[in-house]
Amino acid sequence: LLSGAVLTETIFNWPGLGRYATTSVTSLDFPAVMGVTLVAAIVYPTVNTLVDIGYRVVDPRVGVE
């Protein structure tokens, strides 16, 4: 998840969470690294759950077996 953000932000020179994570790791800013990890750990399953719900709404044949 974050590797794509780091790559995109490096190529296009955009400031963002990926660059913040990279800078935090290289400067040994452990609270920032833990914060970025926590955000990624919350966002990833939340987005996956929302996508699963969206699939169910769009195509009712997709369901719980």
mmCIF file as gemmi writes it, N, C-alpha and C atoms, coordinates in Angstrom:
data_model
loop_
_atom_site.group_PDB
_atom_site.id
_atom_site.type_symbol
_atom_site.label_atom_id
_atom_site.label_alt_id
_atom_site.label_comp_id
_atom_site.label_asym_id
_atom_site.label_entity_id
_atom_site.label_seq_id
_atom_site.pdbx_PDB_ins_code
_atom_site.Cartn_x
_atom_site.Cartn_y
_atom_site.Cartn_z
_atom_site.occupancy
_atom_site.B_iso_or_equiv
_atom_site.pdbx_formal_charge
_atom_site.auth_seq_id
_atom_site.auth_asym_id
_atom_site.pdbx_PDB_model_num
ATOM 1 N N . LEU Axp A 1 ? 0.835 -1.197 0 1 0 ? 1 A 1
ATOM 2 C CA . LEU Axp A 1 ? 0 0 0 1 0 ? 1 A 1
ATOM 3 C C . LEU Axp A 1 ? 0.874 1.252 0 1 0 ? 1 A 1
ATOM 4 N N . LEU Axp A 2 ? 1.765 1.317 0.941 1 0 ? 2 A 1
ATOM 5 C CA . LEU Axp A 2 ? 2.603 2.508 1.019 1 0 ? 2 A 1
ATOM 6 C C . LEU Axp A 2 ? 3.705 2.52 -0.026 1 0 ? 2 A 1
ATOM 7 N N . SER Axp A 3 ? 4.11 1.355 -0.51 1 0 ? 3 A 1
ATOM 8 C CA . SER Axp A 3 ? 5.188 1.342 -1.504 1 0 ? 3 A 1
ATOM 9 C C . SER Axp A 3 ? 4.753 2.04 -2.787 1 0 ? 3 A 1
ATOM 10 N N . GLY Axp A 4 ? 3.495 1.872 -3.168 1 0 ? 4 A 1
ATOM 11 C CA . GLY Axp A 4 ? 2.98 2.579 -4.337 1 0 ? 4 A 1
ATOM 12 C C . GLY Axp A 4 ? 2.935 4.077 -4.112 1 0 ? 4 A 1
ATOM 13 N N . ALA Axp A 5 ? 2.59 4.482 -2.905 1 0 ? 5 A 1
ATOM 14 C CA . ALA Axp A 5 ? 2.559 5.908 -2.584 1 0 ? 5 A 1
ATOM 15 C C . ALA Axp A 5 ? 3.965 6.494 -2.616 1 0 ? 5 A 1
ATOM 16 N N . VAL Axp A 6 ? 4.92 5.765 -2.08 1 0 ? 6 A 1
ATOM 17 C CA . VAL Axp A 6 ? 6.306 6.244 -2.079 1 0 ? 6 A 1
ATOM 18 C C . VAL Axp A 6 ? 6.809 6.388 -3.509 1 0 ? 6 A 1
ATOM 19 N N . LEU Axp A 7 ? 6.547 5.399 -4.335 1 0 ? 7 A 1
ATOM 20 C CA . LEU Axp A 7 ? 6.999 5.436 -5.73 1 0 ? 7 A 1
ATOM 21 C C . LEU Axp A 7 ? 6.354 6.594 -6.486 1 0 ? 7 A 1
ATOM 22 N N . THR Axp A 8 ? 5.054 6.755 -6.357 1 0 ? 8 A 1
ATOM 23 C CA . THR Axp A 8 ? 4.347 7.832 -7.056 1 0 ? 8 A 1
ATOM 24 C C . THR Axp A 8 ? 4.815 9.201 -6.584 1 0 ? 8 A 1
ATOM 25 N N . GLU Axp A 9 ? 4.966 9.357 -5.284 1 0 ? 9 A 1
ATOM 26 C CA . GLU Axp A 9 ? 5.377 10.654 -4.749 1 0 ? 9 A 1
ATOM 27 C C . GLU Axp A 9 ? 6.821 10.979 -5.105 1 0 ? 9 A 1
ATOM 28 N N . THR Axp A 10 ? 7.644 9.964 -5.255 1 0 ? 10 A 1
ATOM 29 C CA . THR Axp A 10 ? 9.027 10.199 -5.658 1 0 ? 10 A 1
ATOM 30 C C . THR Axp A 10 ? 9.099 10.594 -7.13 1 0 ? 10 A 1
ATOM 31 N N . ILE Axp A 11 ? 8.365 9.899 -7.98 1 0 ? 11 A 1
ATOM 32 C CA . ILE Axp A 11 ? 8.409 10.186 -9.42 1 0 ? 11 A 1
ATOM 33 C C . ILE Axp A 11 ? 7.842 11.57 -9.722 1 0 ? 11 A 1
ATOM 34 N N . PHE Axp A 12 ? 6.694 11.909 -9.139 1 0 ? 12 A 1
ATOM 35 C CA . PHE Axp A 12 ? 6.03 13.172 -9.453 1 0 ? 12 A 1
ATOM 36 C C . PHE Axp A 12 ? 6.357 14.297 -8.473 1 0 ? 12 A 1
ATOM 37 N N . ASN Axp A 13 ? 7.231 14.018 -7.509 1 0 ? 13 A 1
ATOM 38 C CA . ASN Axp A 13 ? 7.665 15.015 -6.535 1 0 ? 13 A 1
ATOM 39 C C . ASN Axp A 13 ? 6.485 15.628 -5.771 1 0 ? 13 A 1
ATOM 40 N N . TRP Axp A 14 ? 5.557 14.768 -5.361 1 0 ? 14 A 1
ATOM 41 C CA . TRP Axp A 14 ? 4.403 15.194 -4.576 1 0 ? 14 A 1
ATOM 42 C C . TRP Axp A 14 ? 4.669 14.939 -3.097 1 0 ? 14 A 1
ATOM 43 N N . PRO Axp A 15 ? 4.366 15.905 -2.243 1 0 ? 15 A 1
ATOM 44 C CA . PRO Axp A 15 ? 4.459 15.615 -0.81 1 0 ? 15 A 1
ATOM 45 C C . PRO Axp A 15 ? 3.237 14.806 -0.381 1 0 ? 15 A 1
ATOM 46 N N . GLY Axp A 16 ? 3.449 13.851 0.484 1 0 ? 16 A 1
ATOM 47 C CA . GLY Axp A 16 ? 2.327 13.035 0.932 1 0 ? 16 A 1
ATOM 48 C C . GLY Axp A 16 ? 2.744 12.048 1.994 1 0 ? 16 A 1
ATOM 49 N N . LEU Axp A 17 ? 1.869 11.093 2.254 1 0 ? 17 A 1
ATOM 50 C CA . LEU Axp A 17 ? 2.091 10.123 3.321 1 0 ? 17 A 1
ATOM 51 C C . LEU Axp A 17 ? 3.276 9.214 3.027 1 0 ? 17 A 1
ATOM 52 N N . GLY Axp A 18 ? 3.48 8.847 1.786 1 0 ? 18 A 1
ATOM 53 C CA . GLY Axp A 18 ? 4.614 7.996 1.433 1 0 ? 18 A 1
ATOM 54 C C . GLY Axp A 18 ? 5.945 8.677 1.683 1 0 ? 18 A 1
ATOM 55 N N . ARG Axp A 19 ? 6.044 9.918 1.276 1 0 ? 19 A 1
ATOM 56 C CA . ARG Axp A 19 ? 7.278 10.665 1.52 1 0 ? 19 A 1
ATOM 57 C C . ARG Axp A 19 ? 7.475 10.898 3.014 1 0 ? 19 A 1
ATOM 58 N N . TYR Axp A 20 ? 6.386 11.181 3.705 1 0 ? 20 A 1
ATOM 59 C CA . TYR Axp A 20 ? 6.461 11.371 5.153 1 0 ? 20 A 1
ATOM 60 C C . TYR Axp A 20 ? 6.961 10.101 5.831 1 0 ? 20 A 1
ATOM 61 N N . ALA Axp A 21 ? 6.467 8.948 5.388 1 0 ? 21 A 1
ATOM 62 C CA . ALA Axp A 21 ? 6.908 7.674 5.957 1 0 ? 21 A 1
ATOM 63 C C . ALA Axp A 21 ? 8.382 7.437 5.672 1 0 ? 21 A 1
ATOM 64 N N . THR Axp A 22 ? 8.813 7.7 4.453 1 0 ? 22 A 1
ATOM 65 C CA . THR Axp A 22 ? 10.213 7.504 4.094 1 0 ? 22 A 1
ATOM 66 C C . THR Axp A 22 ? 11.123 8.424 4.896 1 0 ? 22 A 1
ATOM 67 N N . THR Axp A 23 ? 10.744 9.681 5.009 1 0 ? 23 A 1
ATOM 68 C CA . THR Axp A 23 ? 11.532 10.63 5.785 1 0 ? 23 A 1
ATOM 69 C C . THR Axp A 23 ? 11.571 10.238 7.253 1 0 ? 23 A 1
ATOM 70 N N . SER Axp A 24 ? 10.463 9.762 7.77 1 0 ? 24 A 1
ATOM 71 C CA . SER Axp A 24 ? 10.403 9.347 9.174 1 0 ? 24 A 1
ATOM 72 C C . SER Axp A 24 ? 11.305 8.152 9.439 1 0 ? 24 A 1
ATOM 73 N N . VAL Axp A 25 ? 11.323 7.201 8.515 1 0 ? 25 A 1
ATOM 74 C CA . VAL Axp A 25 ? 12.173 6.019 8.694 1 0 ? 25 A 1
ATOM 75 C C . VAL Axp A 25 ? 13.645 6.406 8.636 1 0 ? 25 A 1
ATOM 76 N N . THR Axp A 26 ? 14.013 7.24 7.678 1 0 ? 26 A 1
ATOM 77 C CA . THR Axp A 26 ? 15.426 7.604 7.543 1 0 ? 26 A 1
ATOM 78 C C . THR Axp A 26 ? 15.914 8.489 8.68 1 0 ? 26 A 1
ATOM 79 N N . SER Axp A 27 ? 15.02 9.26 9.292 1 0 ? 27 A 1
ATOM 80 C CA . SER Axp A 27 ? 15.42 10.113 10.41 1 0 ? 27 A 1
ATOM 81 C C . SER Axp A 27 ? 15.13 9.477 11.766 1 0 ? 27 A 1
ATOM 82 N N . LEU Axp A 28 ? 14.721 8.206 11.765 1 0 ? 28 A 1
ATOM 83 C CA . LEU Axp A 28 ? 14.443 7.444 12.991 1 0 ? 28 A 1
ATOM 84 C C . LEU Axp A 28 ? 13.401 8.125 13.878 1 0 ? 28 A 1
ATOM 85 N N . ASP Axp A 29 ? 12.364 8.648 13.254 1 0 ? 29 A 1
ATOM 86 C CA . ASP Axp A 29 ? 11.252 9.264 13.979 1 0 ? 29 A 1
ATOM 87 C C . ASP Axp A 29 ? 10.202 8.18 14.244 1 0 ? 29 A 1
ATOM 88 N N . PHE Axp A 30 ? 10.393 7.437 15.333 1 0 ? 30 A 1
ATOM 89 C CA . PHE Axp A 30 ? 9.571 6.264 15.602 1 0 ? 30 A 1
ATOM 90 C C . PHE Axp A 30 ? 8.088 6.569 15.829 1 0 ? 30 A 1
ATOM 91 N N . PRO Axp A 31 ? 7.72 7.638 16.536 1 0 ? 31 A 1
ATOM 92 C CA . PRO Axp A 31 ? 6.282 7.925 16.66 1 0 ? 31 A 1
ATOM 93 C C . PRO Axp A 31 ? 5.61 8.178 15.308 1 0 ? 31 A 1
ATOM 94 N N . ALA Axp A 32 ? 6.309 8.843 14.402 1 0 ? 32 A 1
ATOM 95 C CA . ALA Axp A 32 ? 5.734 9.087 13.076 1 0 ? 32 A 1
ATOM 96 C C . ALA Axp A 32 ? 5.606 7.786 12.291 1 0 ? 32 A 1
ATOM 97 N N . VAL Axp A 33 ? 6.602 6.915 12.402 1 0 ? 33 A 1
ATOM 98 C CA . VAL Axp A 33 ? 6.541 5.621 11.718 1 0 ? 33 A 1
ATOM 99 C C . VAL Axp A 33 ? 5.371 4.801 12.253 1 0 ? 33 A 1
ATOM 100 N N . MET Axp A 34 ? 5.195 4.801 13.569 1 0 ? 34 A 1
ATOM 101 C CA . MET Axp A 34 ? 4.074 4.064 14.161 1 0 ? 34 A 1
ATOM 102 C C . MET Axp A 34 ? 2.74 4.669 13.737 1 0 ? 34 A 1
ATOM 103 N N . GLY Axp A 35 ? 2.673 5.992 13.624 1 0 ? 35 A 1
ATOM 104 C CA . GLY Axp A 35 ? 1.444 6.647 13.18 1 0 ? 35 A 1
ATOM 105 C C . GLY Axp A 35 ? 1.089 6.301 11.747 1 0 ? 35 A 1
ATOM 106 N N . VAL Axp A 36 ? 2.079 6.319 10.867 1 0 ? 36 A 1
ATOM 107 C CA . VAL Axp A 36 ? 1.842 5.959 9.466 1 0 ? 36 A 1
ATOM 108 C C . VAL Axp A 36 ? 1.41 4.505 9.368 1 0 ? 36 A 1
ATOM 109 N N . THR Axp A 37 ? 2.052 3.639 10.146 1 0 ? 37 A 1
ATOM 110 C CA . THR Axp A 37 ? 1.685 2.222 10.148 1 0 ? 37 A 1
ATOM 111 C C . THR Axp A 37 ? 0.26 2.033 10.656 1 0 ? 37 A 1
ATOM 112 N N . LEU Axp A 38 ? -0.112 2.762 11.694 1 0 ? 38 A 1
ATOM 113 C CA . LEU Axp A 38 ? -1.463 2.672 12.237 1 0 ? 38 A 1
ATOM 114 C C . LEU Axp A 38 ? -2.499 3.144 11.223 1 0 ? 38 A 1
ATOM 115 N N . VAL Axp A 39 ? -2.217 4.247 10.554 1 0 ? 39 A 1
ATOM 116 C CA . VAL Axp A 39 ? -3.145 4.755 9.54 1 0 ? 39 A 1
ATOM 117 C C . VAL Axp A 39 ? -3.314 3.737 8.415 1 0 ? 39 A 1
ATOM 118 N N . ALA Axp A 40 ? -2.208 3.161 7.952 1 0 ? 40 A 1
ATOM 119 C CA . ALA Axp A 40 ? -2.282 2.16 6.884 1 0 ? 40 A 1
ATOM 120 C C . ALA Axp A 40 ? -3.04 0.929 7.35 1 0 ? 40 A 1
ATOM 121 N N . ALA Axp A 41 ? -2.829 0.539 8.61 1 0 ? 41 A 1
ATOM 122 C CA . ALA Axp A 41 ? -3.502 -0.65 9.144 1 0 ? 41 A 1
ATOM 123 C C . ALA Axp A 41 ? -5.001 -0.426 9.316 1 0 ? 41 A 1
ATOM 124 N N . ILE Axp A 42 ? -5.424 0.796 9.475 1 0 ? 42 A 1
ATOM 125 C CA . ILE Axp A 42 ? -6.854 1.093 9.609 1 0 ? 42 A 1
ATOM 126 C C . ILE Axp A 42 ? -7.491 1.316 8.235 1 0 ? 42 A 1
ATOM 127 N N . VAL Axp A 43 ? -6.805 2.038 7.366 1 0 ? 43 A 1
ATOM 128 C CA . VAL Axp A 43 ? -7.371 2.39 6.064 1 0 ? 43 A 1
ATOM 129 C C . VAL Axp A 43 ? -7.516 1.17 5.164 1 0 ? 43 A 1
ATOM 130 N N . TYR Axp A 44 ? -6.522 0.296 5.128 1 0 ? 44 A 1
ATOM 131 C CA . TYR Axp A 44 ? -6.533 -0.84 4.205 1 0 ? 44 A 1
ATOM 132 C C . TYR Axp A 44 ? -7.742 -1.758 4.412 1 0 ? 44 A 1
ATOM 133 N N . PRO Axp A 45 ? -8.003 -2.271 5.624 1 0 ? 45 A 1
ATOM 134 C CA . PRO Axp A 45 ? -9.184 -3.131 5.772 1 0 ? 45 A 1
ATOM 135 C C . PRO Axp A 45 ? -10.505 -2.372 5.64 1 0 ? 45 A 1
ATOM 136 N N . THR Axp A 46 ? -10.508 -1.093 6.011 1 0 ? 46 A 1
ATOM 137 C CA . THR Axp A 46 ? -11.728 -0.303 5.873 1 0 ? 46 A 1
ATOM 138 C C . THR Axp A 46 ? -12.107 -0.147 4.4 1 0 ? 46 A 1
ATOM 139 N N . VAL Axp A 47 ? -11.142 0.184 3.57 1 0 ? 47 A 1
ATOM 140 C CA . VAL Axp A 47 ? -11.406 0.332 2.137 1 0 ? 47 A 1
ATOM 141 C C . VAL Axp A 47 ? -11.806 -1.011 1.532 1 0 ? 47 A 1
ATOM 142 N N . ASN Axp A 48 ? -11.142 -2.089 1.931 1 0 ? 48 A 1
ATOM 143 C CA . ASN Axp A 48 ? -11.513 -3.409 1.414 1 0 ? 48 A 1
ATOM 144 C C . ASN Axp A 48 ? -12.944 -3.775 1.788 1 0 ? 48 A 1
ATOM 145 N N . THR Axp A 49 ? -13.356 -3.466 2.999 1 0 ? 49 A 1
ATOM 146 C CA . THR Axp A 49 ? -14.721 -3.741 3.426 1 0 ? 49 A 1
ATOM 147 C C . THR Axp A 49 ? -15.723 -2.91 2.625 1 0 ? 49 A 1
ATOM 148 N N . LEU Axp A 50 ? -15.414 -1.643 2.41 1 0 ? 50 A 1
ATOM 149 C CA . LEU Axp A 50 ? -16.304 -0.787 1.621 1 0 ? 50 A 1
ATOM 150 C C . LEU Axp A 50 ? -16.415 -1.27 0.176 1 0 ? 50 A 1
ATOM 151 N N . VAL Axp A 51 ? -15.327 -1.746 -0.393 1 0 ? 51 A 1
ATOM 152 C CA . VAL Axp A 51 ? -15.364 -2.285 -1.755 1 0 ? 51 A 1
ATOM 153 C C . VAL Axp A 51 ? -16.213 -3.543 -1.795 1 0 ? 51 A 1
ATOM 154 N N . ASP Axp A 52 ? -16.084 -4.413 -0.802 1 0 ? 52 A 1
ATOM 155 C CA . ASP Axp A 52 ? -16.913 -5.618 -0.748 1 0 ? 52 A 1
ATOM 156 C C . ASP Axp A 52 ? -18.395 -5.266 -0.652 1 0 ? 52 A 1
ATOM 157 N N . ILE Axp A 53 ? -18.72 -4.269 0.144 1 0 ? 53 A 1
ATOM 158 C CA . ILE Axp A 53 ? -20.111 -3.824 0.259 1 0 ? 53 A 1
ATOM 159 C C . ILE Axp A 53 ? -20.584 -3.241 -1.072 1 0 ? 53 A 1
ATOM 160 N N . GLY Axp A 54 ? -19.704 -2.473 -1.731 1 0 ? 54 A 1
ATOM 161 C CA . GLY Axp A 54 ? -20.052 -1.905 -3.032 1 0 ? 54 A 1
ATOM 162 C C . GLY Axp A 54 ? -20.31 -2.972 -4.079 1 0 ? 54 A 1
ATOM 163 N N . TYR Axp A 55 ? -19.504 -4.044 -4.071 1 0 ? 55 A 1
ATOM 164 C CA . TYR Axp A 55 ? -19.747 -5.155 -4.994 1 0 ? 55 A 1
ATOM 165 C C . TYR Axp A 55 ? -21.113 -5.765 -4.744 1 0 ? 55 A 1
ATOM 166 N N . ARG Axp A 56 ? -21.479 -5.922 -3.498 1 0 ? 56 A 1
ATOM 167 C CA . ARG Axp A 56 ? -22.772 -6.52 -3.136 1 0 ? 56 A 1
ATOM 168 C C . ARG Axp A 56 ? -23.923 -5.629 -3.6 1 0 ? 56 A 1
ATOM 169 N N . VAL Axp A 57 ? -23.757 -4.321 -3.502 1 0 ? 57 A 1
ATOM 170 C CA . VAL Axp A 57 ? -24.805 -3.392 -3.929 1 0 ? 57 A 1
ATOM 171 C C . VAL Axp A 57 ? -24.944 -3.4 -5.452 1 0 ? 57 A 1
ATOM 172 N N . VAL Axp A 58 ? -23.83 -3.403 -6.156 1 0 ? 58 A 1
ATOM 173 C CA . VAL Axp A 58 ? -23.853 -3.347 -7.616 1 0 ? 58 A 1
ATOM 174 C C . VAL Axp A 58 ? -24.344 -4.657 -8.218 1 0 ? 58 A 1
ATOM 175 N N . ASP Axp A 59 ? -23.901 -5.787 -7.668 1 0 ? 59 A 1
ATOM 176 C CA . ASP Axp A 59 ? -24.26 -7.097 -8.214 1 0 ? 59 A 1
ATOM 177 C C . ASP Axp A 59 ? -24.782 -7.98 -7.085 1 0 ? 59 A 1
ATOM 178 N N . PRO Axp A 60 ? -26.091 -8.086 -6.94 1 0 ? 60 A 1
ATOM 179 C CA . PRO Axp A 60 ? -26.669 -8.866 -5.837 1 0 ? 60 A 1
ATOM 180 C C . PRO Axp A 60 ? -26.316 -10.352 -5.875 1 0 ? 60 A 1
ATOM 181 N N . ARG Axp A 61 ? -25.843 -10.85 -7.022 1 0 ? 61 A 1
ATOM 182 C CA . ARG Axp A 61 ? -25.449 -12.262 -7.083 1 0 ? 61 A 1
ATOM 183 C C . ARG Axp A 61 ? -24.225 -12.538 -6.219 1 0 ? 61 A 1
ATOM 184 N N . VAL Axp A 62 ? -23.444 -11.504 -5.975 1 0 ? 62 A 1
ATOM 185 C CA . VAL Axp A 62 ? -22.287 -11.653 -5.101 1 0 ? 62 A 1
ATOM 186 C C . VAL Axp A 62 ? -22.803 -11.626 -3.676 1 0 ? 62 A 1
ATOM 187 N N . GLY Axp A 63 ? -22.623 -12.704 -2.969 1 0 ? 63 A 1
ATOM 188 C CA . GLY Axp A 63 ? -23.161 -12.752 -1.617 1 0 ? 63 A 1
ATOM 189 C C . GLY Axp A 63 ? -22.362 -13.654 -0.716 1 0 ? 63 A 1
ATOM 190 N N . VAL Axp A 64 ? -22.816 -13.726 0.486 1 0 ? 64 A 1
ATOM 191 C CA . VAL Axp A 64 ? -22.184 -14.573 1.477 1 0 ? 64 A 1
ATOM 192 C C . VAL Axp A 64 ? -22.685 -15.995 1.277 1 0 ? 64 A 1
ATOM 193 N N . GLU Axp A 65 ? -21.763 -16.924 1.228 1 0 ? 65 A 1
ATOM 194 C CA . GLU Axp A 65 ? -22.15 -18.326 1.022 1 0 ? 65 A 1
ATOM 195 C C . GLU Axp A 65 ? -22.278 -19.048 2.34 1 0 ? 65 A 1
